[in-house]
Amino acid sequence: MPRTGRGKMGALAQSWIASLDRNTRLRLRRTALASLDYLLTGIILLGFAWIGTIPFRVPVILLTVGIIINSVFLTAIASGFSRRWRDPAMTATQVMAACATNVAGLLLAPQLAHLFIVLLFMPLSYASLHFSTRMYLATWYYLSITLGLAIAAVGDLVDVAPLKSLPEQLLFWLVAVVALGRFLSISAAVSRLRTDLKSKNEELQSASDKLTVLASRDELTGLWNRREFMRLLQDEARRAARSQTSFCVAIIDIDHFKEVNDKYGHLVGDAVLHEFGQMLEFSRRATDSLGRYGGEEFTLLLQGARLSTATVALERTRNLIAQHDWSEIAPGLDLTISAGIGAWHPGDTLTAVINRADAALYEAKRAGRNCVRTVAR
């Protein structure tokens, strides 16, 4: 065939392989490696036949059988026919076919029984990547019986020490080297799979952590969202009930925030909410929890705090907001807040403490805004 013809055939083959999905390419690669095992075994057996240990018909028969078997497997995988089965790679079928070929070799050339028993481990090493416990036990059972029957059938003909000449020693050494190489290649594949699995698990954990953050954080401010804040509040209520202590909940509202949106636009409003959230986050205690309750309302859980302590903290925050230079976001912009604080005591429900904070916020609004009010009971 002209060189250009070979180039076209190679390009077509590469294009066809590239068109296959990744899993199909992996299945074809593994089956092609199995074909290589058949070929290497056939070449070694030809060496034994060349020096007179076995008849030439043995390698010819086994090599022919190997070519036919793997041609069937390659065709079934490449055509997509095998996808209709539970295992598209036909691992169990390929392993059993290879084992049956080695048992046939033992029957055809009993003087090399030890060689074919060694070669049995090569296809079985592929099974370690795919076999379930049930498949492993079934294969072990049937192969043990088959091998026992085969050995019994040729027992009188078995010569377990055919390594009398240097060529026989070299050929057996070559069999051992090839078998060891295939075992090591499978071990390397298992190691790569383990490494890939570890990497995938780390990626999955990272993605899970990100999803957890997205599910619990407010997108605009980065603070806890309402659902997560309520969960934290529930946890704090359980802790406080066990220790017979109290805590406070504050609802903080930006005064006249609707006017900010109407005058400056919603983009400026979003910038205000983000900046406001960051200031609240900066001013809170490390033990407190802060969340966006909705719109321009924010909630603050003051762990272990009494009303007097919570009031001092919220007054400090109120002054911080009122004195802040908001003109960097929009010229002429000034903001104040109103806050209501409710105290929780053992035996209270969360609804009760939130209602107290909400009632206190309503009182702050009625008092003219830019102030903090409390409700104890």
For each residue, the residues with C-beta under 8 A, 3 or more apart:
1: 5 6 9
2: 5 6
3: 6 7
4: 7 8
5: 1 2 8 9
6: 1 2 3 9 10
7: 3 4 10 11
8: 4 5 11 12
9: 1 5 6 12 13
10: 6 7 13 14
11: 7 8 14 15
12: 8 9 15 16
13: 9 10 16 17
14: 10 11 17 18
15: 11 12 18 19
16: 12 13 19 20
17: 13 14 20 25 28
18: 14 15
19: 15 16
20: 16 17 24 25 28 78
21: 24 25
22: 25 26
23: 26 27 88
24: 20 21 27 28 77 78 80 88
25: 17 20 21 22 28 29
26: 22 23 29 30 89
27: 23 24 30 31 77 82 88 89
28: 17 20 24 25 31 32 74 77 78
29: 25 26 32 33
30: 26 27 33 34 89 126
31: 27 28 34 35 70 73 74 77 89 94
32: 28 29 35 36 74
33: 29 30 36 37 185
34: 30 31 37 38 70 73 94 98 123 126
35: 31 32 38 39 66 67 70 74
36: 32 33 39 40
37: 33 34 40 41 98 122 123 178 182
38: 34 35 41 42 62 63 66 67 69 70 98 101
39: 35 36 42 43 63 66
40: 36 37 43 44 178
41: 37 38 44 45 62 63 66 119 178
42: 38 39 45 46 59 62 63 66
43: 39 40 46 47
44: 40 41 47 48 171 174 175 178
45: 41 42 48 49 54 58 59 62 63 105 109 112
46: 42 43 49 50 56 59
47: 43 44 50 51 167 171 174
48: 44 45 51 53 54 59 109 112 168 171
49: 45 46 52 53 54 55 56 58 59
50: 46 47
51: 47 48 165 167 168 171
52: 49
53: 48 49 111 112 162 168
54: 45 48 49 58 59 108 109 111 112
55: 49 58 109
56: 46 49 59 60
57: 60 61 108
58: 45 49 54 55 61 62 105 108 109
59: 42 45 46 48 49 54 56 62 63
60: 56 57 63 64
61: 57 58 64 65 104 108
62: 38 41 42 45 58 59 65 66 101 104 105 108
63: 38 39 41 42 45 59 60 66 67
64: 60 61 67 68
65: 61 62 68 69 101 104
66: 35 38 39 41 42 62 63 69 70 101
67: 35 38 63 64 70 71
68: 64 65 71 72
69: 38 65 66 72 73 97 98 101
70: 31 34 35 38 66 67 73 74
71: 67 68 74 75
72: 68 69 75 76
73: 31 34 69 70 76 77 90 93 94 97
74: 28 31 32 35 70 71 77 78
75: 71 72 78 79 81
76: 72 73 79 81 82 90
77: 24 27 28 31 73 74 80 81 82 88 89 90
78: 20 24 28 74 75
79: 75 76
80: 24 77 83
81: 75 76 77 84
82: 27 76 77 85 88 89 90
83: 80 88
84: 81
85: 82 88 90
86:
87: 90 91 92 130
88: 23 24 27 77 82 83 85
89: 26 27 30 31 77 82 94 130
90: 73 76 77 82 85 87 93 94
91: 87 94 95 126 127 129 130 131
92: 87 95 96 127 130 131 135 139
93: 73 90 96 97
94: 31 34 73 89 90 91 97 98 123 126
95: 91 92 98 99 123 124 126 127 131 139
96: 92 93 99 100 139
97: 69 73 93 94 100 101
98: 34 37 38 69 94 95 101 102 122 123
99: 95 96 102 103 120 123 124 139 143 146
100: 96 97 103 104 146
101: 38 62 65 66 69 97 98 104 105
102: 98 99 105 106 116 117 119 120 123
103: 99 100 106 107 116 120 146 147 150
104: 61 62 65 100 101 107 108
105: 45 58 62 101 102 108 109 112 116 119
106: 102 103 109 110 112 113 116 117 147 150 151 154
107: 103 104 110 150 153 154
108: 54 57 58 61 62 104 105
109: 45 48 54 55 58 105 106 112 113 116
110: 106 107 113 154 157 158 159
111: 53 54 157 158 159 162
112: 45 48 53 54 105 106 109 115 116 162
113: 106 109 110 116 117 151 154 158 160
114: 117 118 160
115: 112 118 119 172 175
116: 102 103 105 106 109 112 113 119 120
117: 102 106 113 114 120 147
118: 114 115 121 175 176 179
119: 41 102 105 115 116 122 175 179
120: 99 102 103 116 117 123 124 143 147
121: 118 124 125 179 183
122: 37 98 119 125 126 178 179 182 183
123: 34 37 94 95 98 99 102 120 126 127
124: 95 99 120 121 127 128 139
125: 121 122 128 182 183 186
126: 30 34 91 94 95 122 123 129 130 186
127: 91 92 95 123 124 130 131 135 136 139
128: 124 125 131 186 190
129: 91 126 186 189 190 193
130: 87 89 91 92 126 127
131: 91 92 95 127 128 135 136 139
132: 135 136
133: 136 137
134: 137 138
135: 92 127 131 132 138 139
136: 127 131 132 133 139 140
137: 133 134 140 141
138: 134 135 141 142
139: 92 95 96 99 124 127 131 135 136 142 143
140: 136 137 143 144
141: 137 138 144 145
142: 138 139 145 146
143: 99 120 139 140 146 147
144: 140 141 147 148
145: 141 142 148 149
146: 99 100 103 142 143 149 150
147: 103 106 117 120 143 144 150 151
148: 144 145 151 152
149: 145 146 152 153
150: 103 106 107 146 147 153 154
151: 106 113 147 148 154 155 158
152: 148 149 155
153: 107 149 150
154: 106 107 110 113 150 151 157 158
155: 151 152 158
156:
157: 110 111 154
158: 110 111 113 151 154 155
159: 110 111 162
160: 113 114
161: 164
162: 53 111 112 159 168 172
163: 168 169 172
164: 161 168
165: 51 168 169
166: 169 170
167: 47 51 170 171
168: 48 51 53 162 163 164 165 171 172
169: 163 165 166 172 173
170: 166 167 173 174
171: 44 47 48 51 167 168 174 175
172: 115 162 163 168 169 175 176
173: 169 170 176 177
174: 44 47 170 171 177 178
175: 44 115 118 119 171 172 178 179
176: 118 172 173 179 180
177: 173 174 180 181
178: 37 40 41 44 122 174 175 181 182
179: 118 119 121 122 175 176 182 183
180: 176 177 183 184
181: 177 178 184 185
182: 37 122 125 178 179 185 186
183: 121 122 125 179 180 186 187
184: 180 181 187 188
185: 33 181 182 188 189
186: 125 126 128 129 182 183 189 190
187: 183 184 190 191
188: 184 185 191 192
189: 129 185 186 192 193
190: 128 129 186 187 193 194
191: 187 188 194 195
192: 188 189 195 196
193: 129 189 190 196 197
194: 190 191 197 198
195: 191 192 198 199
196: 192 193 199 200
197: 193 194 200 201
198: 194 195 201 202
199: 195 196 202 203
200: 196 197 203 204
201: 197 198 204 205
202: 198 199 205 206
203: 199 200 206 207
204: 200 201 207 208
205: 201 202 208 209
206: 202 203 209 210
207: 203 204 210 211
208: 204 205 211 212
209: 205 206 212 213
210: 206 207 213 214
211: 207 208 214 215
212: 208 209 215 216
213: 209 210 216 217
214: 210 211 217 219
215: 211 212 228
216: 212 213 224 225 227 228
217: 213 214 222 223 224 225 228
218: 221 222 223 224 225 277 291 292
219: 214
220: 270 273 274 277 292
221: 218 273 274 276 277 278 292
222: 217 218 274 277 278 281
223: 217 218 277 280 281 290 291 292 298
224: 216 217 218 228 229 232 289 290 291 292
225: 216 217 218 228 229 291 292
226: 229 230 291 292 293 294 299
227: 216 230 231
228: 215 216 217 224 225 231 232 291
229: 224 225 226 232 233 289 290 291 293 299 301
230: 226 227 233 234 350
231: 227 228 234 235
232: 224 228 229 235 236 289 291 301
233: 229 230 236 237 249 289 301 350
234: 230 231 237 238 350
235: 231 232 238 239
236: 232 233 239 240 247 289 301 303
237: 233 234 240 241 247 344 350
238: 234 235 241 242
239: 235 236 242 243
240: 236 237 243 244 245 246 247 304 344 346
241: 237 238 244 346
242: 238 239
243: 239 240
244: 240 241 346
245: 240 304
246: 240 304 305 306 343 344 345 346
247: 236 237 240 301 302 303 304 305 343 344
248: 301 302 305 306 307 309 310 341 342 343 344
249: 233 299 300 301 302 341 342 344 353 354 356 357
250: 299 300 302 310 314 339 340 341 342 357
251: 293 297 298 299 339 340 354 357 358 360 361
252: 280 297 298 299 300 314 317 337 338 339
253: 257 296 297 298 337 338 339 361 365
254: 257 260 272 273 276 296 335 336 337
255: 335 336 337 338 369 370
256: 259 260 369
257: 253 254 260 261 269 272 295 296
258: 261 262
259: 256 262 263
260: 254 256 257 263 264 268 269 272 330 333 335
261: 257 258 264 265 266 268 269
262: 258 259
263: 259 260
264: 260 261 268 269 330 333
265: 261 268 269
266: 261 269 270
267: 270 271
268: 260 261 264 265 271 272 329 330 333
269: 257 260 261 264 265 266 272 273
270: 220 266 267 273 274
271: 267 268 274 275 329 330
272: 254 257 260 268 269 275 276 326 329 330 333 335
273: 220 221 254 269 270 276 277 292 296
274: 220 221 222 270 271 277 278
275: 271 272 278 279 326 329
276: 221 254 272 273 279 280 298 321 335
277: 218 220 221 222 223 273 274 280 281 290 292 298
278: 221 222 274 275 281 282
279: 275 276 282 283 317 320 321 324
280: 223 252 276 277 283 284 290 298 300 317
281: 222 223 277 278 284 290
282: 278 279
283: 279 280 316 317 320
284: 280 281 288 290 300 313
285: 288 302 303 313
286:
287: 303 304
288: 284 285 300 301 302 303
289: 224 229 232 233 236 300 301 303
290: 223 224 229 277 280 281 284 298 299 300 301
291: 218 223 224 225 226 228 229 232 298 299 300 301
292: 218 220 221 223 224 225 226 273 277 297 298 299
293: 226 229 251 297 298 299
294: 226 297
295: 257
296: 253 254 257 273
297: 251 252 253 292 293 294
298: 223 251 252 253 276 277 280 290 291 292 293
299: 226 229 249 250 251 252 290 291 292 293 357
300: 249 250 252 280 284 288 289 290 291 314
301: 229 232 233 236 247 248 249 288 289 290 291
302: 247 248 249 250 285 288 305 309 310 313
303: 236 247 285 287 288 289
304: 240 245 246 247 287
305: 246 247 248 302 309 310 313
306: 246 248 309 310 343
307: 248 310 311 341 343 374 376
308: 311 312
309: 248 302 305 306 312 313
310: 248 250 302 305 306 307 313 314 341 343 374
311: 307 308 314 315 341 372 374
312: 308 309 315 316
313: 284 285 302 305 309 310 316 317
314: 250 252 300 310 311 317 318 339 341 372
315: 311 312 318 319 372
316: 283 312 313 319 320
317: 252 279 280 283 313 314 320 321 337 339
318: 314 315 321 322 336 337 339 370 371 372
319: 315 316 322 323
320: 279 283 316 317 323 324
321: 276 279 317 318 324 335 336 337
322: 318 319 334 335 336 337 370
323: 319 320
324: 279 320 321 335
325: 328
326: 272 275 329 330 333 334 335
327: 330 331 332 333
328: 325
329: 268 271 272 275 326 333
330: 260 264 268 271 272 326 327 333
331: 327
332: 327
333: 260 264 268 272 326 327 329 330
334: 322 326
335: 254 255 260 272 276 321 322 324 326
336: 254 255 318 321 322 369 370
337: 252 253 254 255 317 318 321 322 370
338: 252 253 255 361 364 365 369 370 371 372
339: 250 251 252 253 314 317 318 360 361 364 371 372 373
340: 250 251 356 357 358 359 360 361 362 363 364 372 373 374 375
341: 248 249 250 307 310 311 314 357 360 372 373 374 375
342: 248 249 250 352 353 354 355 356 357 358 359 360 374 375
343: 246 247 248 306 307 310 353 356 374 375 376 377
344: 237 240 246 247 248 249 348 350 352 353
345: 246 348 377
346: 240 241 244 246
347:
348: 344 345 352 353
349: 352 353
350: 230 233 234 237 344 353 354
351: 354 355
352: 342 344 348 349 355 356
353: 249 342 343 344 348 349 350 356 357
354: 249 251 342 350 351 357 358
355: 342 351 352 358 359
356: 249 340 342 343 352 353 359 360 375 376 377
357: 249 250 251 299 340 341 342 353 354 360 361 375
358: 251 340 342 354 355 361 362
359: 340 342 355 356 362 363 375
360: 251 339 340 341 342 356 357 363 364 373 374 375
361: 251 253 338 339 340 357 358 364 365 373
362: 340 358 359 365 366
363: 340 359 360 366 367 373 375
364: 338 339 340 360 361 367 369 371 372 373
365: 253 338 361 362 369
366: 362 363
367: 363 364 371 373
368: 371
369: 255 256 336 338 364 365
370: 255 318 322 336 337 338
371: 318 338 339 364 367 368
372: 311 314 315 318 338 339 340 341 364
373: 339 340 341 360 361 363 364 367
374: 307 310 311 340 341 342 343 360
375: 340 341 342 343 356 357 359 360 363
376: 307 343 356
377: 343 345 356
